[in-house]
Amino acid sequence: MDTFKLEQARSWILTAAAALEKNSALLCDLDAAIGDGDHGANMARGFSAVVKKMETNPPADIGALFKSVGMTLLSTVGGAAGPLYGGFFLELGKQTVGKQELDAAMLVSILEAGLADIKRRGKAELGDKTIVDALTPAIETMKGAGSDVAAATRAAAETARDAAVKTIPLLARKGRASYLGERSIGHQDPGATSTALLMESLAEVSAKA
């Protein structure tokens, strides 16, 4: 697939919503070990609201879709995830105003902009045991994966999944988990895991196009 169209963008969000609902208990279990234990429920609730919004107010372009996703997540997702994921999708929306399709390079570019927003809001860097630890290597992998969107997103998803597991030995330096200090070591970060689910959903949709 050479381009990522509005229909794929819609399918990405629907697929992600289903994946987050399916894995809600897993994400809550991961979060219970180092956080408040509600990350899965928060993400599932937020994306459920996003799906309802899409059904009642279908977006006309990719930018409008991502803006709607971002605004809805900001208003429905509790904890740190709301501002981080909400801001991420709002930034994707800013980068794609009026767009009906994106090529692989543009897709990488908007994800980079979204990552920059997450880092700005969360003040997190690579190695801090956060969303950033899954999204950063995933985007780097996409950069070197060529112009085929399906192949690039598949490679990114595999990297994100592996990167989420690699947060297990890390010491949390940001967010609720950082309060635990050394006790945060040995647990997989829930935010990195939900990010991996988003990237896997993106790859799944891109493969079907």
C-alpha positions as CSV (number, residue, x, y, z in Angstrom):
1,M,0.0,0.0,0.0
2,D,1.5,3.3,-1.1
3,T,-0.9,5.6,0.8
4,F,-2.8,5.8,4.0
5,K,-6.3,7.0,3.2
6,L,-9.2,8.5,5.3
7,E,-10.9,5.1,5.3
8,Q,-7.8,3.4,6.7
9,A,-7.5,6.2,9.3
10,R,-11.1,5.5,10.4
11,S,-10.4,1.8,10.5
12,W,-7.3,2.4,12.6
13,I,-9.3,4.1,15.3
14,L,-12.1,1.4,15.2
15,T,-9.5,-1.4,15.4
16,A,-7.6,0.3,18.2
17,A,-10.8,0.8,20.1
18,A,-11.6,-3.0,19.8
19,A,-8.0,-3.9,20.8
20,L,-8.0,-1.6,23.9
21,E,-11.4,-3.0,25.0
22,K,-10.1,-6.6,24.5
23,N,-6.9,-5.9,26.5
24,S,-8.5,-3.6,29.1
25,A,-7.9,-6.1,31.9
26,L,-4.3,-6.7,30.9
27,L,-3.6,-3.0,30.9
28,C,-5.3,-2.6,34.2
29,D,-3.2,-5.4,35.7
30,L,0.0,-3.9,34.4
31,D,-1.1,-0.5,35.8
32,A,-2.0,-2.0,39.2
33,A,1.6,-3.1,39.7
34,I,3.0,0.4,39.3
35,G,0.1,2.9,39.0
36,D,-3.5,3.4,39.8
37,G,-4.7,0.2,38.1
38,D,-7.2,2.0,35.8
39,H,-5.2,2.5,32.5
40,G,-7.1,-0.2,30.6
41,A,-10.5,1.0,31.8
42,N,-9.6,4.6,31.0
43,M,-8.4,3.8,27.5
44,A,-11.3,1.5,26.7
45,R,-13.8,4.2,27.9
46,G,-12.1,6.9,25.9
47,F,-11.9,5.0,22.6
48,S,-15.5,3.9,23.1
49,A,-16.5,7.5,23.3
50,V,-14.4,8.2,20.2
51,V,-16.2,5.5,18.2
52,K,-19.6,6.9,19.2
53,K,-18.4,10.4,18.1
54,M,-17.3,9.1,14.8
55,E,-20.6,7.4,14.2
56,T,-22.7,10.5,14.9
57,N,-20.3,13.0,13.3
58,P,-18.3,11.3,10.5
59,P,-15.1,13.4,9.8
60,A,-14.6,14.7,6.3
61,D,-10.8,14.4,6.2
62,I,-8.0,12.8,8.2
63,G,-7.2,16.0,10.1
64,A,-10.8,16.3,11.2
65,L,-10.8,12.7,12.3
66,F,-7.6,13.0,14.4
67,K,-8.8,16.3,15.9
68,S,-12.0,14.7,17.0
69,V,-10.2,11.7,18.5
70,G,-7.9,14.0,20.4
71,M,-10.6,16.2,21.8
72,T,-12.7,13.2,22.8
73,L,-9.8,11.5,24.6
74,L,-8.9,14.7,26.4
75,S,-12.4,14.9,27.8
76,T,-13.0,11.2,28.6
77,V,-9.7,9.5,29.6
78,G,-8.6,9.9,33.2
79,G,-5.1,10.1,34.6
80,A,-2.0,11.1,32.6
81,A,-3.1,9.1,29.5
82,G,-5.9,11.6,28.6
83,P,-3.6,14.6,28.0
84,L,-0.9,12.5,26.5
85,Y,-2.9,10.5,24.0
86,G,-5.4,13.4,23.5
87,G,-2.5,15.7,22.7
88,F,-0.9,13.1,20.4
89,F,-4.0,12.9,18.2
90,L,-4.6,16.6,18.3
91,E,-1.1,17.1,16.9
92,L,-1.8,14.5,14.3
93,G,-4.9,16.5,13.4
94,K,-2.9,19.7,13.1
95,Q,-0.4,18.0,10.7
96,T,-3.2,16.6,8.4
97,V,-5.7,19.4,8.0
98,G,-7.7,18.8,4.9
99,K,-5.8,15.6,3.9
100,Q,-7.6,12.7,2.3
101,E,-4.5,10.5,2.2
102,L,-0.9,10.3,3.4
103,D,2.2,8.6,2.0
104,A,4.6,6.6,4.2
105,A,6.9,9.6,4.7
106,M,4.0,11.8,5.8
107,L,2.8,9.1,8.2
108,V,6.2,9.0,9.8
109,S,6.3,12.8,10.0
110,I,3.0,13.2,11.8
111,L,3.8,10.4,14.2
112,E,7.0,12.2,15.0
113,A,5.1,15.4,15.6
114,G,2.7,13.5,17.9
115,L,5.7,12.0,19.8
116,A,7.2,15.4,20.3
117,D,3.9,16.6,21.8
118,I,3.9,13.6,24.2
119,K,7.4,14.4,25.2
120,R,6.6,18.0,25.7
121,R,3.6,17.3,27.9
122,G,5.0,14.4,29.9
123,K,8.6,15.7,30.1
124,A,9.6,12.2,29.3
125,E,12.6,10.9,27.4
126,L,13.7,7.5,26.1
127,G,14.4,5.2,29.0
128,D,12.0,6.8,31.5
129,K,9.6,3.8,31.3
130,T,6.7,5.5,29.5
131,I,4.8,5.7,26.2
132,V,8.0,7.3,24.7
133,D,9.9,4.0,25.1
134,A,7.5,2.2,22.7
135,L,6.7,5.0,20.2
136,T,10.3,6.3,19.7
137,P,11.8,3.0,18.4
138,A,8.7,2.3,16.4
139,I,8.9,5.5,14.5
140,E,12.7,5.0,14.0
141,T,11.9,1.6,12.5
142,M,9.3,3.1,10.2
143,K,11.8,5.6,8.9
144,G,14.0,2.9,7.5
145,A,11.3,0.6,6.3
146,G,10.7,2.2,2.9
147,S,7.7,3.7,1.1
148,D,5.2,0.8,1.5
149,V,2.8,1.8,4.3
150,A,1.8,-1.8,5.1
151,A,5.5,-3.0,5.4
152,A,6.5,0.1,7.4
153,T,3.7,-0.1,9.9
154,R,4.2,-3.8,10.3
155,A,7.8,-3.3,11.2
156,A,6.9,-0.5,13.5
157,A,4.3,-2.6,15.3
158,E,6.8,-5.4,15.9
159,T,9.3,-2.9,17.3
160,A,6.7,-1.3,19.5
161,R,5.7,-4.7,20.9
162,D,9.3,-5.6,21.7
163,A,10.0,-2.2,23.1
164,A,7.0,-2.4,25.5
165,V,8.5,-5.7,26.9
166,K,11.9,-4.0,27.2
167,T,10.4,-1.5,29.7
168,I,10.3,-4.3,32.3
169,P,13.8,-3.8,33.6
170,L,13.6,0.0,33.5
171,L,13.4,2.3,36.5
172,A,10.4,4.6,36.1
173,R,11.4,8.3,36.1
174,K,8.1,9.9,35.1
175,G,4.5,9.5,36.1
176,R,2.8,7.7,38.9
177,A,5.2,4.8,38.6
178,S,8.2,7.0,39.4
179,Y,6.9,7.3,43.0
180,L,7.8,3.6,43.5
181,G,11.5,4.1,42.8
182,E,13.3,0.8,42.6
183,R,10.0,-1.1,43.0
184,S,9.0,0.0,39.5
185,I,11.7,-2.3,38.1
186,G,10.4,-5.7,36.9
187,H,7.1,-4.5,35.6
188,Q,6.0,-3.7,32.0
189,D,4.9,-0.2,31.5
190,P,1.1,0.0,30.7
191,G,1.5,3.2,28.6
192,A,4.1,1.6,26.4
193,T,1.8,-1.4,26.1
194,S,-1.2,0.6,25.0
195,T,1.0,2.4,22.5
196,A,2.1,-1.0,21.1
197,L,-1.6,-1.9,20.8
198,L,-2.2,1.3,18.8
199,M,0.8,0.5,16.5
200,E,-0.4,-3.1,16.0
201,S,-3.9,-1.8,15.1
202,L,-2.3,0.6,12.6
203,A,-0.4,-2.3,11.0
204,E,-3.4,-4.6,10.9
205,V,-5.5,-1.9,9.1
206,S,-2.6,-1.1,6.7
207,A,-2.2,-4.8,5.8
208,K,-5.8,-5.1,4.7
209,A,-5.7,-2.1,2.3
